Amino acid sequence: MKQFLRKFYPSLYVDEISEIPLDLLRKKGIQGLIIDLDNTIAPWDQPTVTQSAEKWLKQAKNDGFKIFLVSNSTTSRVNYFMESLGIPGISMAQKPRRGSFRKALETMDLNYNQVTVIGDQIFTDVLGGNRLNLHTILVNPINRKEFFFTRLVRLAEKFVMKRFLQWFNKTE
Ligand SMILES: [Mg+2]
């Protein structure tokens, strides 16, 4: 059971993307950021990136990180963000399937140990990244006004995270 749950555990857990320490990632040898769109950098129902996320993305770009959006959202929505941010990406990514993550690695021309996956959902972002043994970072979702199904998933995530934090606190 423990081994099974580990697939759902992120390498790092922060409140929001702007709290991710870029210098720490660099020290770990990470050069590429695979980033989820909805509720990670933008509210899922709005066409704008949050101010703090935008600032952080700019900093990451300036620091020389390669950035790639991997989103399960629609092509029109993802294209809009790709254009406005000047960041490449993949829409309808079917996370947690591995294909889109592999494609992102290939496009960024980086190895498995050189990227981190950043997202707000355990069962898509964290699980997808972990299935390829990538470094993963979980953030709290930007807004909670969501579809019923997503709310159900959140409940399951809470269950997993409670156990993760118990395990994390024990091993720290
Ligand atoms: Mg998301």
Boltz pocket constraint, residues with backbone or C-beta under 6 A from the ligand:
constraints:
  - pocket:
      binder: B
      contacts: [[A, 36], [A, 37], [A, 38], [A, 39], [A, 40], [A, 119], [A, 120], [A, 121]]
      max_distance: 6.0
